Amino acid sequence: MIEQLLLIFYFKIFLNSLNKKILIYPNEIKSALLRLLCNNEIEFDFIEVLQRLPFNWSLASLSQILLRTLSTYSYTQRSTKIESFLVRVQNEKLNIKSSQLKCFNTIINE
């Protein structure tokens, strides 16, 4: 948790240094930002990241970030669907059990 917050802090520092008029090491900063964003151990809000990146960066330099964004989004969508399906199955099992108990005139209290 602390490590992730620290890395997000580094990201903001690097990004702010790119936005300044005078750059001492622009290529090194860009390279460090790209390595940071491609780190799978860190979770970023990719929409915010993509909005804050400089507009003059080429799509080729962002390809790894875009691939990670798509795979993260796809994983999240699949996980959400699986979770929703499991909840529906659990609810259906509870409904069946409730119906069975009602057949035996059992009183059900929550």
ChimeraX commands (.cxc) that place a marker at each C-alpha (Angstrom):
marker #1 position 0.00,0.00,0.00 radius 0.5
marker #1 position 2.72,2.49,0.99 radius 0.5
marker #1 position 4.84,1.40,-1.96 radius 0.5
marker #1 position 1.96,2.01,-4.36 radius 0.5
marker #1 position 1.30,5.47,-2.90 radius 0.5
marker #1 position 4.98,6.28,-3.23 radius 0.5
marker #1 position 5.03,5.21,-6.87 radius 0.5
marker #1 position 1.94,7.28,-7.64 radius 0.5
marker #1 position 3.69,10.21,-5.95 radius 0.5
marker #1 position 6.72,9.65,-8.23 radius 0.5
marker #1 position 4.40,9.56,-11.22 radius 0.5
marker #1 position 2.98,12.97,-10.30 radius 0.5
marker #1 position 6.45,14.43,-9.75 radius 0.5
marker #1 position 7.69,13.15,-13.13 radius 0.5
marker #1 position 4.57,14.41,-14.85 radius 0.5
marker #1 position 4.83,17.85,-13.25 radius 0.5
marker #1 position 8.48,18.10,-14.26 radius 0.5
marker #1 position 7.51,17.38,-17.88 radius 0.5
marker #1 position 5.00,20.23,-17.80 radius 0.5
marker #1 position 7.65,22.79,-16.83 radius 0.5
marker #1 position 9.17,25.02,-19.51 radius 0.5
marker #1 position 12.80,24.14,-18.78 radius 0.5
marker #1 position 13.61,20.44,-18.93 radius 0.5
marker #1 position 17.02,19.10,-17.99 radius 0.5
marker #1 position 16.49,15.42,-18.82 radius 0.5
marker #1 position 13.23,15.10,-20.81 radius 0.5
marker #1 position 14.04,11.70,-22.36 radius 0.5
marker #1 position 15.02,10.20,-19.02 radius 0.5
marker #1 position 11.87,11.52,-17.38 radius 0.5
marker #1 position 9.72,10.14,-20.21 radius 0.5
marker #1 position 11.46,6.77,-19.97 radius 0.5
marker #1 position 10.98,6.66,-16.18 radius 0.5
marker #1 position 7.29,7.55,-16.56 radius 0.5
marker #1 position 6.75,4.83,-19.16 radius 0.5
marker #1 position 8.49,2.21,-16.98 radius 0.5
marker #1 position 6.39,3.29,-14.01 radius 0.5
marker #1 position 3.14,3.07,-15.98 radius 0.5
marker #1 position 4.02,-0.36,-17.38 radius 0.5
marker #1 position 4.60,-1.77,-13.89 radius 0.5
marker #1 position 1.86,-4.36,-13.34 radius 0.5
marker #1 position 2.16,-4.13,-9.56 radius 0.5
marker #1 position 0.79,-0.58,-9.52 radius 0.5
marker #1 position -2.86,0.25,-10.10 radius 0.5
marker #1 position -3.56,3.50,-11.91 radius 0.5
marker #1 position -6.69,5.24,-13.02 radius 0.5
marker #1 position -5.81,4.93,-16.69 radius 0.5
marker #1 position -8.28,7.56,-17.85 radius 0.5
marker #1 position -6.72,10.12,-15.55 radius 0.5
marker #1 position -3.22,9.03,-16.61 radius 0.5
marker #1 position -3.98,9.28,-20.32 radius 0.5
marker #1 position -5.58,12.70,-19.86 radius 0.5
marker #1 position -2.53,14.01,-18.01 radius 0.5
marker #1 position 0.15,12.71,-20.37 radius 0.5
marker #1 position 1.67,15.24,-22.79 radius 0.5
marker #1 position -0.12,15.45,-26.13 radius 0.5
marker #1 position 3.12,15.33,-28.11 radius 0.5
marker #1 position 3.88,11.72,-27.11 radius 0.5
marker #1 position 3.47,9.28,-29.96 radius 0.5
marker #1 position 1.02,6.40,-29.85 radius 0.5
marker #1 position 3.93,4.03,-30.41 radius 0.5
marker #1 position 5.51,5.14,-27.14 radius 0.5
marker #1 position 2.19,4.57,-25.36 radius 0.5
marker #1 position 1.50,1.15,-26.87 radius 0.5
marker #1 position 2.45,-0.83,-23.73 radius 0.5
marker #1 position 0.31,1.43,-21.55 radius 0.5
marker #1 position -2.64,1.12,-23.93 radius 0.5
marker #1 position -2.30,-2.68,-24.01 radius 0.5
marker #1 position -2.19,-2.77,-20.21 radius 0.5
marker #1 position -5.24,-0.51,-20.07 radius 0.5
marker #1 position -7.21,-2.77,-22.40 radius 0.5
marker #1 position -6.25,-5.96,-20.60 radius 0.5
marker #1 position -7.09,-4.41,-17.20 radius 0.5
marker #1 position -10.46,-3.23,-18.49 radius 0.5
marker #1 position -11.17,-6.65,-20.03 radius 0.5
marker #1 position -10.20,-8.43,-16.81 radius 0.5
marker #1 position -12.41,-6.11,-14.76 radius 0.5
marker #1 position -15.37,-6.67,-17.07 radius 0.5
marker #1 position -14.99,-10.47,-16.95 radius 0.5
marker #1 position -14.57,-10.46,-13.17 radius 0.5
marker #1 position -17.68,-8.34,-12.74 radius 0.5
marker #1 position -19.72,-10.69,-14.95 radius 0.5
marker #1 position -18.48,-13.77,-13.07 radius 0.5
marker #1 position -19.23,-12.15,-9.72 radius 0.5
marker #1 position -22.72,-11.19,-10.88 radius 0.5
marker #1 position -23.35,-14.73,-12.13 radius 0.5
marker #1 position -22.19,-16.23,-8.82 radius 0.5
marker #1 position -24.49,-13.91,-6.87 radius 0.5
marker #1 position -27.43,-14.95,-9.06 radius 0.5
marker #1 position -26.63,-18.64,-8.53 radius 0.5
marker #1 position -26.40,-18.11,-4.77 radius 0.5
marker #1 position -29.74,-16.26,-4.75 radius 0.5
marker #1 position -31.35,-19.03,-6.76 radius 0.5
marker #1 position -30.06,-21.65,-4.32 radius 0.5
marker #1 position -31.45,-19.64,-1.42 radius 0.5
marker #1 position -34.82,-19.35,-3.16 radius 0.5
marker #1 position -34.92,-23.10,-3.72 radius 0.5
marker #1 position -34.01,-23.77,-0.10 radius 0.5
marker #1 position -36.65,-21.27,1.06 radius 0.5
marker #1 position -39.29,-22.98,-1.08 radius 0.5
marker #1 position -38.35,-26.37,0.31 radius 0.5
marker #1 position -38.62,-25.10,3.88 radius 0.5
marker #1 position -42.01,-23.53,3.16 radius 0.5
marker #1 position -43.25,-26.88,1.91 radius 0.5
marker #1 position -42.53,-28.30,5.37 radius 0.5
marker #1 position -44.35,-25.38,7.05 radius 0.5
marker #1 position -41.16,-24.09,8.57 radius 0.5
marker #1 position -41.14,-20.49,9.78 radius 0.5
marker #1 position -38.24,-18.50,8.38 radius 0.5
marker #1 position -36.97,-15.45,10.25 radius 0.5
marker #1 position -34.13,-13.29,8.99 radius 0.5
marker link #1:1,2 radius 0.2
marker link #1:2,3 radius 0.2
marker link #1:3,4 radius 0.2
marker link #1:4,5 radius 0.2
marker link #1:5,6 radius 0.2
marker link #1:6,7 radius 0.2
marker link #1:7,8 radius 0.2
marker link #1:8,9 radius 0.2
marker link #1:9,10 radius 0.2
marker link #1:10,11 radius 0.2
marker link #1:11,12 radius 0.2
marker link #1:12,13 radius 0.2
marker link #1:13,14 radius 0.2
marker link #1:14,15 radius 0.2
marker link #1:15,16 radius 0.2
marker link #1:16,17 radius 0.2
marker link #1:17,18 radius 0.2
marker link #1:18,19 radius 0.2
marker link #1:19,20 radius 0.2
marker link #1:20,21 radius 0.2
marker link #1:21,22 radius 0.2
marker link #1:22,23 radius 0.2
marker link #1:23,24 radius 0.2
marker link #1:24,25 radius 0.2
marker link #1:25,26 radius 0.2
marker link #1:26,27 radius 0.2
marker link #1:27,28 radius 0.2
marker link #1:28,29 radius 0.2
marker link #1:29,30 radius 0.2
marker link #1:30,31 radius 0.2
marker link #1:31,32 radius 0.2
marker link #1:32,33 radius 0.2
marker link #1:33,34 radius 0.2
marker link #1:34,35 radius 0.2
marker link #1:35,36 radius 0.2
marker link #1:36,37 radius 0.2
marker link #1:37,38 radius 0.2
marker link #1:38,39 radius 0.2
marker link #1:39,40 radius 0.2
marker link #1:40,41 radius 0.2
marker link #1:41,42 radius 0.2
marker link #1:42,43 radius 0.2
marker link #1:43,44 radius 0.2
marker link #1:44,45 radius 0.2
marker link #1:45,46 radius 0.2
marker link #1:46,47 radius 0.2
marker link #1:47,48 radius 0.2
marker link #1:48,49 radius 0.2
marker link #1:49,50 radius 0.2
marker link #1:50,51 radius 0.2
marker link #1:51,52 radius 0.2
marker link #1:52,53 radius 0.2
marker link #1:53,54 radius 0.2
marker link #1:54,55 radius 0.2
marker link #1:55,56 radius 0.2
marker link #1:56,57 radius 0.2
marker link #1:57,58 radius 0.2
marker link #1:58,59 radius 0.2
marker link #1:59,60 radius 0.2
marker link #1:60,61 radius 0.2
marker link #1:61,62 radius 0.2
marker link #1:62,63 radius 0.2
marker link #1:63,64 radius 0.2
marker link #1:64,65 radius 0.2
marker link #1:65,66 radius 0.2
marker link #1:66,67 radius 0.2
marker link #1:67,68 radius 0.2
marker link #1:68,69 radius 0.2
marker link #1:69,70 radius 0.2
marker link #1:70,71 radius 0.2
marker link #1:71,72 radius 0.2
marker link #1:72,73 radius 0.2
marker link #1:73,74 radius 0.2
marker link #1:74,75 radius 0.2
marker link #1:75,76 radius 0.2
marker link #1:76,77 radius 0.2
marker link #1:77,78 radius 0.2
marker link #1:78,79 radius 0.2
marker link #1:79,80 radius 0.2
marker link #1:80,81 radius 0.2
marker link #1:81,82 radius 0.2
marker link #1:82,83 radius 0.2
marker link #1:83,84 radius 0.2
marker link #1:84,85 radius 0.2
marker link #1:85,86 radius 0.2
marker link #1:86,87 radius 0.2
marker link #1:87,88 radius 0.2
marker link #1:88,89 radius 0.2
marker link #1:89,90 radius 0.2
marker link #1:90,91 radius 0.2
marker link #1:91,92 radius 0.2
marker link #1:92,93 radius 0.2
marker link #1:93,94 radius 0.2
marker link #1:94,95 radius 0.2
marker link #1:95,96 radius 0.2
marker link #1:96,97 radius 0.2
marker link #1:97,98 radius 0.2
marker link #1:98,99 radius 0.2
marker link #1:99,100 radius 0.2
marker link #1:100,101 radius 0.2
marker link #1:101,102 radius 0.2
marker link #1:102,103 radius 0.2
marker link #1:103,104 radius 0.2
marker link #1:104,105 radius 0.2
marker link #1:105,106 radius 0.2
marker link #1:106,107 radius 0.2
marker link #1:107,108 radius 0.2
marker link #1:108,109 radius 0.2
marker link #1:109,110 radius 0.2
view
